[in-house]
Amino acid sequence: MMALAYVLIGTFFCFFQREPVHAGKEEQTVYMFYMLAWLIFWPFLLIWKLFKGK
């Protein structure tokens, strides 16, 4: 249940990113890794923002 919530929240954050429209294969690959990083590491980003501030 926690893993599902973790992935769903990460997916929600991914909706705020814009997909490159006219991108080559290399740019699409970078974009996919960027989205994967969002799915995995979003809690660390929130903790960093909490401690460091805006």
Gaussian input, Z-matrix of N, CA and C with variables (Angstrom, degrees):
# hf/3-21g

backbone

0 1
 N
 C     1     B1
 C     2     B2     1     A1
 N     3     B3     2     A2     1     D1
 C     4     B4     3     A3     2     D2
 C     5     B5     4     A4     3     D3
 N     6     B6     5     A5     4     D4
 C     7     B7     6     A6     5     D5
 C     8     B8     7     A7     6     D6
 N     9     B9     8     A8     7     D7
 C    10    B10     9     A9     8     D8
 C    11    B11    10    A10     9     D9
 N    12    B12    11    A11    10    D10
 C    13    B13    12    A12    11    D11
 C    14    B14    13    A13    12    D12
 N    15    B15    14    A14    13    D13
 C    16    B16    15    A15    14    D14
 C    17    B17    16    A16    15    D15
 N    18    B18    17    A17    16    D16
 C    19    B19    18    A18    17    D17
 C    20    B20    19    A19    18    D18
 N    21    B21    20    A20    19    D19
 C    22    B22    21    A21    20    D20
 C    23    B23    22    A22    21    D21
 N    24    B24    23    A23    22    D22
 C    25    B25    24    A24    23    D23
 C    26    B26    25    A25    24    D24
 N    27    B27    26    A26    25    D25
 C    28    B28    27    A27    26    D26
 C    29    B29    28    A28    27    D27
 N    30    B30    29    A29    28    D28
 C    31    B31    30    A30    29    D29
 C    32    B32    31    A31    30    D30
 N    33    B33    32    A32    31    D31
 C    34    B34    33    A33    32    D32
 C    35    B35    34    A34    33    D33
 N    36    B36    35    A35    34    D34
 C    37    B37    36    A36    35    D35
 C    38    B38    37    A37    36    D36
 N    39    B39    38    A38    37    D37
 C    40    B40    39    A39    38    D38
 C    41    B41    40    A40    39    D39
 N    42    B42    41    A41    40    D40
 C    43    B43    42    A42    41    D41
 C    44    B44    43    A43    42    D42
 N    45    B45    44    A44    43    D43
 C    46    B46    45    A45    44    D44
 C    47    B47    46    A46    45    D45
 N    48    B48    47    A47    46    D46
 C    49    B49    48    A48    47    D47
 C    50    B50    49    A49    48    D48
 N    51    B51    50    A50    49    D49
 C    52    B52    51    A51    50    D50
 C    53    B53    52    A52    51    D51
 N    54    B54    53    A53    52    D52
 C    55    B55    54    A54    53    D53
 C    56    B56    55    A55    54    D54
 N    57    B57    56    A56    55    D55
 C    58    B58    57    A57    56    D56
 C    59    B59    58    A58    57    D57
 N    60    B60    59    A59    58    D58
 C    61    B61    60    A60    59    D59
 C    62    B62    61    A61    60    D60
 N    63    B63    62    A62    61    D61
 C    64    B64    63    A63    62    D62
 C    65    B65    64    A64    63    D63
 N    66    B66    65    A65    64    D64
 C    67    B67    66    A66    65    D65
 C    68    B68    67    A67    66    D66
 N    69    B69    68    A68    67    D67
 C    70    B70    69    A69    68    D68
 C    71    B71    70    A70    69    D69
 N    72    B72    71    A71    70    D70
 C    73    B73    72    A72    71    D71
 C    74    B74    73    A73    72    D72
 N    75    B75    74    A74    73    D73
 C    76    B76    75    A75    74    D74
 C    77    B77    76    A76    75    D75
 N    78    B78    77    A77    76    D76
 C    79    B79    78    A78    77    D77
 C    80    B80    79    A79    78    D78
 N    81    B81    80    A80    79    D79
 C    82    B82    81    A81    80    D80
 C    83    B83    82    A82    81    D81
 N    84    B84    83    A83    82    D82
 C    85    B85    84    A84    83    D83
 C    86    B86    85    A85    84    D84
 N    87    B87    86    A86    85    D85
 C    88    B88    87    A87    86    D86
 C    89    B89    88    A88    87    D87
 N    90    B90    89    A89    88    D88
 C    91    B91    90    A90    89    D89
 C    92    B92    91    A91    90    D90
 N    93    B93    92    A92    91    D91
 C    94    B94    93    A93    92    D92
 C    95    B95    94    A94    93    D93
 N    96    B96    95    A95    94    D94
 C    97    B97    96    A96    95    D95
 C    98    B98    97    A97    96    D96
 N    99    B99    98    A98    97    D97
 C   100   B100    99    A99    98    D98
 C   101   B101   100   A100    99    D99
 N   102   B102   101   A101   100   D100
 C   103   B103   102   A102   101   D101
 C   104   B104   103   A103   102   D102
 N   105   B105   104   A104   103   D103
 C   106   B106   105   A105   104   D104
 C   107   B107   106   A106   105   D105
 N   108   B108   107   A107   106   D106
 C   109   B109   108   A108   107   D107
 C   110   B110   109   A109   108   D108
 N   111   B111   110   A110   109   D109
 C   112   B112   111   A111   110   D110
 C   113   B113   112   A112   111   D111
 N   114   B114   113   A113   112   D112
 C   115   B115   114   A114   113   D113
 C   116   B116   115   A115   114   D114
 N   117   B117   116   A116   115   D115
 C   118   B118   117   A117   116   D116
 C   119   B119   118   A118   117   D117
 N   120   B120   119   A119   118   D118
 C   121   B121   120   A120   119   D119
 C   122   B122   121   A121   120   D120
 N   123   B123   122   A122   121   D121
 C   124   B124   123   A123   122   D122
 C   125   B125   124   A124   123   D123
 N   126   B126   125   A125   124   D124
 C   127   B127   126   A126   125   D125
 C   128   B128   127   A127   126   D126
 N   129   B129   128   A128   127   D127
 C   130   B130   129   A129   128   D128
 C   131   B131   130   A130   129   D129
 N   132   B132   131   A131   130   D130
 C   133   B133   132   A132   131   D131
 C   134   B134   133   A133   132   D132
 N   135   B135   134   A134   133   D133
 C   136   B136   135   A135   134   D134
 C   137   B137   136   A136   135   D135
 N   138   B138   137   A137   136   D136
 C   139   B139   138   A138   137   D137
 C   140   B140   139   A139   138   D138
 N   141   B141   140   A140   139   D139
 C   142   B142   141   A141   140   D140
 C   143   B143   142   A142   141   D141
 N   144   B144   143   A143   142   D142
 C   145   B145   144   A144   143   D143
 C   146   B146   145   A145   144   D144
 N   147   B147   146   A146   145   D145
 C   148   B148   147   A147   146   D146
 C   149   B149   148   A148   147   D147
 N   150   B150   149   A149   148   D148
 C   151   B151   150   A150   149   D149
 C   152   B152   151   A151   150   D150
 N   153   B153   152   A152   151   D151
 C   154   B154   153   A153   152   D152
 C   155   B155   154   A154   153   D153
 N   156   B156   155   A155   154   D154
 C   157   B157   156   A156   155   D155
 C   158   B158   157   A157   156   D156
 N   159   B159   158   A158   157   D157
 C   160   B160   159   A159   158   D158
 C   161   B161   160   A160   159   D159

   B1=1.4507
   B2=1.5299
   B3=1.3333
   B4=1.4598
   B5=1.5328
   B6=1.3292
   B7=1.4671
   B8=1.5237
   B9=1.3178
   B10=1.4647
   B11=1.5243
   B12=1.3170
   B13=1.4649
   B14=1.5250
   B15=1.3067
   B16=1.4700
   B17=1.5255
   B18=1.3307
   B19=1.4627
   B20=1.5217
   B21=1.3195
   B22=1.4649
   B23=1.5268
   B24=1.3078
   B25=1.4645
   B26=1.5250
   B27=1.3170
   B28=1.4647
   B29=1.5172
   B30=1.3245
   B31=1.4607
   B32=1.5168
   B33=1.3157
   B34=1.4624
   B35=1.5261
   B36=1.3358
   B37=1.4613
   B38=1.5260
   B39=1.3272
   B40=1.4643
   B41=1.5243
   B42=1.3252
   B43=1.4617
   B44=1.5260
   B45=1.3204
   B46=1.4578
   B47=1.5268
   B48=1.3171
   B49=1.4605
   B50=1.5246
   B51=1.3152
   B52=1.4615
   B53=1.5186
   B54=1.3086
   B55=1.4539
   B56=1.5281
   B57=1.3370
   B58=1.4672
   B59=1.5252
   B60=1.3257
   B61=1.4661
   B62=1.5219
   B63=1.3059
   B64=1.4654
   B65=1.5239
   B66=1.3059
   B67=1.4636
   B68=1.5230
   B69=1.3083
   B70=1.4571
   B71=1.5229
   B72=1.3159
   B73=1.4679
   B74=1.5248
   B75=1.3211
   B76=1.4636
   B77=1.5239
   B78=1.3178
   B79=1.4614
   B80=1.5241
   B81=1.3238
   B82=1.4630
   B83=1.5197
   B84=1.3268
   B85=1.4626
   B86=1.5244
   B87=1.3238
   B88=1.4604
   B89=1.5215
   B90=1.3221
   B91=1.4603
   B92=1.5289
   B93=1.3295
   B94=1.4672
   B95=1.5273
   B96=1.3306
   B97=1.4584
   B98=1.5216
   B99=1.3150
   B100=1.4643
   B101=1.5317
   B102=1.3157
   B103=1.4686
   B104=1.5300
   B105=1.3135
   B106=1.4635
   B107=1.5235
   B108=1.3233
   B109=1.4650
   B110=1.5241
   B111=1.3265
   B112=1.4680
   B113=1.5210
   B114=1.3291
   B115=1.4655
   B116=1.5225
   B117=1.3261
   B118=1.4611
   B119=1.5242
   B120=1.3302
   B121=1.4620
   B122=1.5170
   B123=1.3345
   B124=1.4643
   B125=1.5235
   B126=1.3400
   B127=1.4708
   B128=1.5325
   B129=1.3332
   B130=1.4615
   B131=1.5241
   B132=1.3207
   B133=1.4639
   B134=1.5260
   B135=1.3146
   B136=1.4620
   B137=1.5261
   B138=1.3184
   B139=1.4667
   B140=1.5233
   B141=1.3337
   B142=1.4650
   B143=1.5256
   B144=1.3370
   B145=1.4678
   B146=1.5284
   B147=1.3147
   B148=1.4547
   B149=1.5297
   B150=1.3329
   B151=1.4545
   B152=1.5255
   B153=1.3168
   B154=1.4574
   B155=1.5249
   B156=1.3016
   B157=1.4616
   B158=1.5136
   B159=1.3125
   B160=1.4655
   B161=1.4443
   A1=110.77
   A2=116.89
   A3=120.45
   A4=111.02
   A5=116.21
   A6=119.38
   A7=110.71
   A8=116.88
   A9=120.57
   A10=110.57
   A11=117.12
   A12=120.58
   A13=110.22
   A14=117.40
   A15=122.61
   A16=110.39
   A17=116.74
   A18=121.31
   A19=111.09
   A20=117.88
   A21=120.08
   A22=111.97
   A23=117.62
   A24=120.22
   A25=110.07
   A26=117.61
   A27=120.62
   A28=111.81
   A29=116.97
   A30=121.20
   A31=110.57
   A32=117.21
   A33=121.17
   A34=110.72
   A35=117.28
   A36=120.45
   A37=111.42
   A38=117.28
   A39=120.49
   A40=111.93
   A41=117.74
   A42=120.29
   A43=111.97
   A44=118.73
   A45=121.53
   A46=112.62
   A47=117.28
   A48=121.21
   A49=109.56
   A50=115.93
   A51=120.56
   A52=109.56
   A53=114.91
   A54=120.28
   A55=108.91
   A56=117.58
   A57=119.01
   A58=110.53
   A59=116.27
   A60=121.08
   A61=111.19
   A62=116.84
   A63=120.87
   A64=109.05
   A65=115.16
   A66=120.26
   A67=109.70
   A68=114.34
   A69=119.66
   A70=110.15
   A71=115.14
   A72=119.52
   A73=111.82
   A74=117.09
   A75=120.07
   A76=110.79
   A77=117.06
   A78=120.43
   A79=111.17
   A80=117.03
   A81=119.95
   A82=110.87
   A83=117.38
   A84=121.15
   A85=110.65
   A86=116.34
   A87=120.14
   A88=109.88
   A89=116.83
   A90=121.46
   A91=110.97
   A92=117.47
   A93=120.55
   A94=110.99
   A95=118.11
   A96=120.35
   A97=111.21
   A98=116.18
   A99=120.91
   A100=110.07
   A101=116.76
   A102=120.53
   A103=110.97
   A104=117.00
   A105=120.60
   A106=110.44
   A107=116.28
   A108=119.86
   A109=110.84
   A110=117.62
   A111=120.49
   A112=110.58
   A113=116.81
   A114=120.11
   A115=112.21
   A116=116.97
   A117=120.22
   A118=112.58
   A119=117.19
   A120=120.61
   A121=115.23
   A122=119.66
   A123=119.55
   A124=113.35
   A125=122.10
   A126=119.01
   A127=112.55
   A128=116.79
   A129=119.75
   A130=111.05
   A131=116.60
   A132=120.04
   A133=110.50
   A134=117.53
   A135=120.40
   A136=111.59
   A137=117.22
   A138=120.89
   A139=109.88
   A140=117.22
   A141=121.53
   A142=110.41
   A143=116.64
   A144=120.55
   A145=110.88
   A146=117.23
   A147=121.29
   A148=111.07
   A149=116.75
   A150=120.45
   A151=113.05
   A152=117.21
   A153=120.37
   A154=111.73
   A155=117.23
   A156=120.78
   A157=111.06
   A158=115.36
   A159=119.28
   A160=109.81
   D1=-43.10
   D2=179.28
   D3=-66.19
   D4=-38.67
   D5=179.66
   D6=-64.89
   D7=-38.56
   D8=178.18
   D9=-64.71
   D10=-43.90
   D11=177.99
   D12=-63.61
   D13=-39.90
   D14=179.10
   D15=-59.31
   D16=-47.77
   D17=-179.11
   D18=-69.32
   D19=-39.66
   D20=-179.77
   D21=-64.93
   D22=-40.91
   D23=178.17
   D24=-67.10
   D25=-41.38
   D26=176.28
   D27=-61.99
   D28=-39.04
   D29=176.80
   D30=-64.83
   D31=-38.84
   D32=177.45
   D33=-59.85
   D34=-42.65
   D35=177.69
   D36=-64.86
   D37=-31.68
   D38=179.51
   D39=-67.14
   D40=-25.16
   D41=179.95
   D42=-65.86
   D43=-19.66
   D44=179.89
   D45=-81.42
   D46=-9.92
   D47=-179.34
   D48=-90.82
   D49=144.48
   D50=178.06
   D51=-95.10
   D52=132.76
   D53=177.75
   D54=-80.08
   D55=137.03
   D56=178.06
   D57=-64.57
   D58=131.26
   D59=-174.50
   D60=-80.99
   D61=-57.16
   D62=-177.92
   D63=-108.79
   D64=68.95
   D65=-176.44
   D66=-112.61
   D67=151.90
   D68=175.99
   D69=-80.56
   D70=179.45
   D71=-179.05
   D72=-62.58
   D73=-36.89
   D74=-178.87
   D75=-66.19
   D76=-42.65
   D77=179.31
   D78=-67.31
   D79=-36.47
   D80=177.16
   D81=-66.41
   D82=-36.42
   D83=177.98
   D84=-65.12
   D85=-44.02
   D86=177.82
   D87=-61.75
   D88=-42.05
   D89=179.05
   D90=-61.36
   D91=-41.66
   D92=-179.63
   D93=-65.99
   D94=-39.19
   D95=176.48
   D96=-67.63
   D97=-34.57
   D98=176.34
   D99=-62.92
   D100=-43.62
   D101=178.29
   D102=-66.34
   D103=-38.49
   D104=177.17
   D105=-62.40
   D106=-40.84
   D107=177.21
   D108=-63.02
   D109=-39.84
   D110=176.72
   D111=-60.86
   D112=-43.62
   D113=-178.99
   D114=-63.20
   D115=-35.23
   D116=-174.64
   D117=-89.11
   D118=-44.07
   D119=-167.73
   D120=-104.80
   D121=12.44
   D122=-176.91
   D123=-60.53
   D124=-34.39
   D125=178.80
   D126=-65.01
   D127=-35.07
   D128=179.51
   D129=-65.99
   D130=-36.81
   D131=177.58
   D132=-64.47
   D133=-41.88
   D134=178.78
   D135=-65.71
   D136=-40.35
   D137=178.13
   D138=-65.10
   D139=-41.70
   D140=178.26
   D141=-60.10
   D142=-45.98
   D143=179.66
   D144=-64.54
   D145=-35.58
   D146=-179.43
   D147=-65.24
   D148=-45.48
   D149=-177.70
   D150=-78.81
   D151=-36.13
   D152=-176.88
   D153=-84.04
   D154=-31.69
   D155=-177.50
   D156=91.31
   D157=178.66
   D158=-177.99
   D159=-88.11

